[in-house]
Amino acid sequence: MHDFAHKVDGVREDFPILDQSIGKHPLIYLDNGATTQMPAAVLDALSAHYRTDNANVHRGIHTLSERSTASFEQARKTVQRFINATSSDEIVFTGGTTDSINMAARAWENRLDSDATIAVTALEHHANFVPWQQLCKRTGARFEVIPLTPEGDVDLEALGEVLRTQNVSLVAVAHVSNVLGCVSPIRAIADMAHGHNAPLLVDAAQSIRHENVDVQEFDCDFLCFSGHKMLGPTGIGVLYGKRGILSELSPVRFGGEMVDKVSTEKTTFEELPLRFEAGTPNYSGAIALAAAIDYIESTGRADIAAYEHELTEYAERALESIAGLRILGKPATRAGCLSFTVDDVHPFDLATFMDKQGVALRSGNQCAQPLLHEVYDVQNVTRLSPAFYNTTDEIDSCIALLERTIAMLRAAR
């Protein structure tokens, strides 16, 4: 295993929630694809802000407001550096990935002709599927779903055919699938899209913690992610947009903060990025997100990525040894999660009994019904998603408990 494995015990001490039992069993938290846990440094940053600096941002000249505003704008610069954006003006704080994508879709509406196409892939989480589907329904545009290869990767030939034969207004794709864990070749997709004058939006919710996310290297036009997938709090997210394209979009939410001058006859709007941040922003969430980024960087972003890849590969090999268990997909590169079905065992039953033994797994359709129902012809799956504070011993315990639980559930049929 990667050298980072020797540091994990120390890392785990930074996450107080992990040191507990579920019933009489030690917690084994393997649902990190849904939400990661927060280290003490992030909890402390959130608490410190509320204890000493809390005040509304951009609206007061008193000391607390100035402190709060400075921390909020420094958080914006921290995000800019983390994803290598060219300017902090390209960073819009939102409520999360879903909020970011919905904002982008609403803003795109005025640019979408009825003879145009929005292209997404069969991989997408509902958050990067339904907003574009509904946008097409409102405008009469075509909604095109790019299929997958038999292994579970985006079919780039099919994408190329759509780009060549249709008037594609925008392509939206997940960097990493929340079901298959497949890592899409974002730069290659961006080059294909841009070759046909189509901007690219990337859903980076599942990749932001453990993949190299560099918006300049990707050359994507938009990128969206959530704080709670990367050790931060819920309710905070980011919409990155290239400055040139963001400046051409109209705001989609209105109120305080985002306006310049308001009169009975006319309203003008603030410059980027404030024109997209109506009302009181989640400034405390942004400050905590910056603390999460600082923690990731101080822990070692590349080390986290390498170790999490090894954990996922380790878990995949172990799961493959269980009779009657099928892992969905065999992509060229997998990261972050593994979804599987088990013959004669319902995912809900499996996850419920695993929870009683202290193991947190995900079960259900993973908010990706088109992928599961239409591509793989399954209704629900169980998902295992490790993070860098997990260990191979936890994976081993999970596998042993899975084998026992599966045997029990089959015997009870």
Secondary structure, 3 states (H helix, E strand, C coil): CCHHHHHHHHHHCCCHHHCCEECCEECEECECCCCCCCCHHHHHHHHHHHHHHCCCCCCCCCHHHHHHHHHHHHHHHHHHHHHCCCCHHHEEEECCHHHHHHHHHHHHHHHCCCCCEEEEECCCCHHHCHHHHHHHHHHCCEEEEECECCCCCECHHHHHHHHHHCCEEEEEEECECCCCCEECCHHHHHHHHHCCCCCEEEECCCCCCCCCCCHHHHCCCEEEEEHHHCCCCCCCEEEEECHHHHCCCCCCCCCCCCEEEECCCCEEECCCCHHHCCCCCCHHHHHHHHHHHHHHHHHCHHHHHHHHHHHHHHHHHHHCCCCCEEECCCCCCECCCEEEEECCECHHHHHHHHHCCCEECEEECCCCHHHHHHHCCCCCEEEEECCCCCCHHHHHHHHHHHHHHHHHHHHCC
